[in-house]
Amino acid sequence: MLQLEILIATYNRDWLLGRTLASIAAARRPAGLGVSVLVVDNNSTDQTRAAVEQFATGAPFPVRYLFEKTQGKSYALNSGLAASSAELLGMIDDDEELDPDWLEEVHRTFTDDPGLEFIGGPTRGNWQAELPEWLPDIYPAILGVLNPGDEPAAYSRDFPAVLPGGNAVIRRDALNRTKGYHTGLRRAQDVDMYLQLLDAGARGEYRPGLVILHHIPVERLTRDYFRRWAFAHGRSQGVLASRHLGHVPHLAGIPRFRVRIALASLRRYLLGPFQRNGKAHPASASFSEELRLREFAGLVVGCWHDRRASDPQ
């Protein structure tokens, strides 16, 4: 029987965590899959521990609670990986809910293909407010929404998306060939793990039936939230660039292709109001270019900071 342990790193979201745990209990569990849950409390100050312990008393599977004092999702996940001995490790977030077929998809996929080492799937939005007209069509990860397609596909560096951190199942053997989650990254630790798996030769697949529903609160639907996220994401991308793209041509420590992208975005942003027969550039398109520029600014900071940190003194 396959053994799956679902890891949930959480911080001060006891009310959302309860919905996450309830969705796991409600999902259909195939006979050939053993399921357990490990909640890693990342130094919460709310009622997280009480919520987990209360749920565990009536849960239809084993539920464990682990406290990780060092702040940061990567620290929490690494503690969870170290504490688990399951063959399959599932990673979901504390603001998500499983689709009823999620566990069956895990069992079916890894049973049908024993050589497969990791899988991910789409994330759909559980919207808490009407979508604003300026909402850009880029950076779906800002809202935790991801849908690369309706057909299974092999993960690779050419795949149009990465393994989502909040919807992934990885074999223990594949994780053992990585260095764990990067504790120096705030937002791109999932991307780093994905690249580590590929670099280690692990075989992964996108599975459209592995569906997660993601809670999207009103406070995320603001321009300021998008701006902060884009800069922070860019900074993490800068750190990743220095670690995983060493063979790419650079300009002053910045990957040259990112410089070209930024210049193209700057041109579109400045000329946008005058494009297309004098019609004003759509608000969403203009904001998309602004976010790309903010991401590039963060990337520059990340590249230079990581470069200085690694230079010998």
C-alpha positions as CSV (number, residue, x, y, z in Angstrom):
1,M,0.0,0.0,0.0
2,L,1.2,3.5,-0.9
3,Q,1.7,5.8,2.1
4,L,1.0,9.5,1.6
5,E,1.6,12.1,4.3
6,I,0.2,15.6,3.6
7,L,2.4,18.4,4.9
8,I,0.7,21.7,5.8
9,A,2.9,24.6,6.8
10,T,0.8,27.2,8.6
11,Y,1.0,30.6,10.3
12,N,-1.8,32.3,12.1
13,R,-4.6,31.0,9.9
14,D,-6.5,28.7,12.3
15,W,-9.9,29.4,10.7
16,L,-8.7,28.7,7.2
17,L,-6.7,25.7,8.4
18,G,-9.9,24.1,9.7
19,R,-11.4,24.2,6.2
20,T,-8.2,22.7,4.7
21,L,-8.3,19.8,7.2
22,A,-12.0,19.2,6.6
23,S,-11.5,19.0,2.9
24,I,-8.9,16.3,3.3
25,A,-11.3,14.3,5.5
26,A,-14.1,14.8,2.9
27,A,-12.0,13.6,0.0
28,R,-12.5,10.1,-1.3
29,R,-9.7,7.8,0.0
30,P,-8.9,4.8,-2.2
31,A,-8.3,1.5,-0.5
32,G,-4.7,1.2,-1.7
33,L,-3.6,4.6,-0.2
34,G,-2.7,5.2,3.4
35,V,-3.2,8.8,4.3
36,S,-1.8,10.9,7.2
37,V,-1.5,14.6,7.9
38,L,1.4,16.6,9.4
39,V,0.7,20.2,10.3
40,V,3.8,22.3,10.9
41,D,3.0,25.3,13.0
42,N,5.4,28.1,12.0
43,N,5.4,30.0,15.3
44,S,1.7,30.9,15.2
45,T,0.2,33.1,18.0
46,D,-3.5,32.1,17.3
47,Q,-5.4,28.9,18.1
48,T,-3.6,26.8,15.5
49,R,-2.5,24.1,17.9
50,A,-6.0,23.8,19.5
51,A,-7.6,23.6,16.0
52,V,-5.3,20.8,14.9
53,E,-5.7,18.8,18.2
54,Q,-9.5,19.2,18.1
55,F,-9.6,18.0,14.5
56,A,-7.3,15.1,15.2
57,T,-9.7,13.6,17.8
58,G,-12.3,12.8,15.2
59,A,-10.1,12.5,12.0
60,P,-10.4,9.4,9.9
61,F,-6.6,9.2,9.6
62,P,-3.6,10.0,11.7
63,V,-3.0,13.8,12.3
64,R,0.2,15.1,13.9
65,Y,1.2,18.6,15.1
66,L,4.8,19.9,14.8
67,F,6.0,23.3,16.0
68,E,8.7,25.1,14.1
69,K,9.8,28.3,15.8
70,T,12.1,29.7,13.1
71,Q,10.0,31.9,10.9
72,G,9.7,31.1,7.2
73,K,7.8,28.6,5.1
74,S,11.0,26.8,4.0
75,Y,12.0,26.1,7.6
76,A,8.5,24.7,8.3
77,L,8.5,22.5,5.3
78,N,12.1,21.2,5.9
79,S,11.1,20.3,9.5
80,G,8.1,18.5,8.2
81,L,10.1,16.5,5.6
82,A,12.6,15.5,8.4
83,A,9.8,14.4,10.6
84,S,8.1,12.2,8.0
85,S,9.0,8.8,6.7
86,A,6.1,8.4,4.2
87,E,6.9,7.2,0.7
88,L,4.9,10.1,-0.8
89,L,4.9,13.6,0.6
90,G,2.1,15.9,-0.4
91,M,2.5,19.7,0.0
92,I,-0.6,21.9,0.3
93,D,-1.1,25.3,1.8
94,D,-3.2,26.3,4.8
95,D,-5.6,28.4,2.6
96,E,-6.5,25.6,0.2
97,E,-9.0,22.9,0.0
98,L,-8.7,19.5,-1.8
99,D,-10.9,18.6,-4.6
100,P,-12.9,15.4,-3.7
101,D,-10.9,13.4,-6.3
102,W,-7.5,14.6,-5.2
103,L,-6.5,11.5,-3.2
104,E,-7.8,9.2,-5.8
105,E,-5.7,11.0,-8.5
106,V,-2.6,10.6,-6.4
107,H,-3.2,6.9,-5.9
108,R,-4.0,6.3,-9.6
109,T,-1.1,8.3,-10.9
110,F,1.7,6.8,-8.8
111,T,0.2,3.2,-9.1
112,D,-0.1,3.4,-12.9
113,D,3.4,4.8,-13.3
114,P,5.8,3.5,-10.5
115,G,8.7,5.4,-12.1
116,L,7.0,8.8,-11.7
117,E,8.6,10.8,-9.0
118,F,6.6,14.0,-8.6
119,I,3.3,15.5,-9.7
120,G,1.5,18.8,-9.6
121,G,-1.9,20.1,-10.8
122,P,-4.1,23.1,-11.3
123,T,-5.2,25.5,-8.7
124,R,-8.6,27.2,-9.0
125,G,-9.7,30.4,-7.3
126,N,-12.3,30.6,-4.5
127,W,-12.9,34.3,-5.0
128,Q,-14.1,36.4,-2.0
129,A,-14.8,39.5,-4.1
130,E,-15.7,40.7,-7.6
131,L,-12.6,40.9,-9.8
132,P,-11.4,44.5,-10.6
133,E,-11.1,45.7,-14.2
134,W,-7.4,46.4,-13.8
135,L,-6.6,42.8,-12.9
136,P,-3.6,41.8,-15.0
137,D,-3.4,38.6,-17.0
138,I,0.2,37.9,-15.8
139,Y,1.5,36.6,-12.5
140,P,-1.4,34.3,-11.7
141,A,0.7,33.1,-8.8
142,I,0.0,36.4,-7.1
143,L,-3.5,35.1,-6.5
144,G,-2.5,31.4,-6.3
145,V,-4.4,30.5,-9.5
146,L,-2.7,28.1,-12.0
147,N,-4.1,26.2,-15.0
148,P,-1.4,25.1,-17.5
149,G,-3.9,23.0,-19.4
150,D,-6.4,20.1,-19.6
151,E,-3.9,17.4,-20.7
152,P,-1.2,15.6,-18.7
153,A,2.3,16.7,-19.6
154,A,5.9,16.0,-18.6
155,Y,7.5,18.7,-16.4
156,S,10.7,20.2,-17.9
157,R,12.4,23.5,-18.2
158,D,10.3,24.1,-21.3
159,F,7.0,23.5,-19.5
160,P,5.0,26.8,-19.3
161,A,4.6,26.5,-15.5
162,V,6.5,25.1,-12.5
163,L,5.5,22.6,-9.8
164,P,3.2,24.5,-7.5
165,G,4.2,24.6,-3.9
166,G,0.6,24.4,-2.7
167,N,-0.3,21.4,-4.9
168,A,2.5,18.9,-5.2
169,V,3.2,15.3,-4.4
170,I,6.8,14.1,-4.4
171,R,8.4,10.7,-3.7
172,R,10.7,10.5,-0.7
173,D,13.5,9.1,-2.9
174,A,13.4,12.2,-5.2
175,L,13.4,14.6,-2.2
176,N,16.4,12.8,-0.8
177,R,18.3,13.9,-3.9
178,T,17.7,17.6,-3.2
179,K,19.0,20.0,-0.6
180,G,15.5,20.6,0.7
181,Y,13.6,23.9,0.5
182,H,15.8,27.0,0.2
183,T,15.6,29.0,3.5
184,G,17.0,32.2,1.9
185,L,14.0,32.7,-0.4
186,R,10.8,34.3,0.6
187,R,8.6,33.5,-2.4
188,A,10.4,31.3,-4.9
189,Q,11.3,28.4,-2.7
190,D,8.9,26.3,-4.6
191,V,10.5,27.2,-7.9
192,D,13.9,26.4,-6.4
193,M,12.7,22.9,-5.3
194,Y,11.2,22.3,-8.8
195,L,14.6,23.2,-10.4
196,Q,16.4,21.0,-7.9
197,L,14.2,18.0,-8.8
198,L,14.8,18.5,-12.5
199,D,18.6,19.0,-12.0
200,A,18.5,15.7,-9.9
201,G,17.0,13.9,-12.9
202,A,13.6,13.3,-11.2
203,R,10.7,12.6,-13.6
204,G,7.6,14.6,-12.9
205,E,4.2,15.2,-14.6
206,Y,1.5,17.8,-14.6
207,R,-1.8,16.1,-13.8
208,P,-5.0,18.1,-14.6
209,G,-7.0,15.9,-12.3
210,L,-5.0,17.0,-9.2
211,V,-7.2,20.0,-8.4
212,I,-6.8,22.4,-5.5
213,L,-9.2,25.2,-4.6
214,H,-7.4,28.3,-3.3
215,H,-9.0,30.9,-1.0
216,I,-8.5,34.4,-2.4
217,P,-9.4,37.2,0.1
218,V,-10.4,40.7,-0.7
219,E,-7.1,42.2,0.5
220,R,-5.2,40.5,-2.3
221,L,-7.3,42.2,-4.9
222,T,-5.5,45.6,-4.5
223,R,-2.9,47.2,-6.7
224,D,-0.5,47.7,-3.8
225,Y,-0.6,44.0,-3.0
226,F,0.3,43.2,-6.6
227,R,3.1,45.7,-6.5
228,R,4.7,44.4,-3.3
229,W,4.4,40.8,-4.6
230,A,6.0,41.6,-7.9
231,F,9.0,43.3,-6.3
232,A,9.5,40.5,-3.8
233,H,9.0,37.8,-6.5
234,G,11.6,39.6,-8.6
235,R,14.1,39.6,-5.8
236,S,13.7,35.9,-5.2
237,Q,14.1,35.4,-9.0
238,G,17.3,37.3,-8.8
239,V,18.7,34.9,-6.2
240,L,17.5,31.9,-8.3
241,A,19.1,33.3,-11.4
242,S,22.6,33.3,-9.8
243,R,22.1,29.7,-8.6
244,H,20.4,28.0,-11.6
245,L,21.2,30.1,-14.6
246,G,24.9,30.4,-14.4
247,H,25.3,29.4,-18.1
248,V,23.1,32.3,-19.3
249,P,24.9,35.4,-20.6
250,H,24.9,38.2,-18.0
251,L,25.2,42.0,-18.1
252,A,26.5,43.4,-14.8
253,G,25.3,40.3,-13.0
254,I,21.8,40.4,-14.6
255,P,20.7,37.8,-17.1
256,R,20.7,39.6,-20.5
257,F,17.4,38.2,-21.6
258,R,15.8,39.7,-18.5
259,V,17.2,43.1,-19.5
260,R,15.7,42.8,-22.9
261,I,12.3,41.9,-21.4
262,A,12.4,44.8,-19.1
263,L,13.3,47.3,-21.9
264,A,10.4,45.9,-24.0
265,S,8.1,46.4,-21.0
266,L,9.3,49.9,-20.4
267,R,8.6,50.8,-24.1
268,R,5.1,49.3,-23.9
269,Y,4.4,51.1,-20.6
270,L,5.5,54.5,-21.9
271,L,3.8,54.2,-25.3
272,G,0.7,52.3,-24.2
273,P,-1.6,55.3,-24.0
274,F,-0.9,56.2,-27.7
275,Q,-1.2,52.7,-29.1
276,R,-3.9,51.2,-31.3
277,N,-5.5,54.0,-33.2
278,G,-5.3,56.5,-30.4
279,K,-7.3,54.4,-28.0
280,A,-6.2,54.3,-24.4
281,H,-4.2,51.3,-23.4
282,P,-6.4,49.0,-21.3
283,A,-5.9,49.4,-17.5
284,S,-5.0,45.7,-17.1
285,A,-2.4,45.8,-19.9
286,S,-0.8,49.0,-18.5
287,F,-0.7,47.5,-15.0
288,S,0.9,44.3,-16.4
289,E,3.8,46.3,-17.8
290,E,4.2,48.2,-14.5
291,L,4.4,44.9,-12.6
292,R,7.0,43.5,-15.0
293,L,9.1,46.6,-14.3
294,R,8.7,46.2,-10.6
295,E,9.7,42.6,-10.8
296,F,12.8,43.5,-12.8
297,A,13.8,46.1,-10.1
298,G,13.4,43.3,-7.5
299,L,15.4,41.0,-9.7
300,V,18.3,43.4,-9.9
301,V,18.3,43.8,-6.1
302,G,18.3,40.0,-5.7
303,C,21.0,39.3,-8.2
304,W,23.4,41.9,-6.8
305,H,22.6,41.0,-3.2
306,D,23.2,37.3,-3.7
307,R,26.3,38.1,-5.7
308,R,27.8,40.3,-3.0
309,A,26.9,37.6,-0.4
310,S,28.8,35.0,-2.3
311,D,31.9,37.0,-3.1
312,P,34.9,36.3,-1.0
313,Q,35.7,39.0,1.5
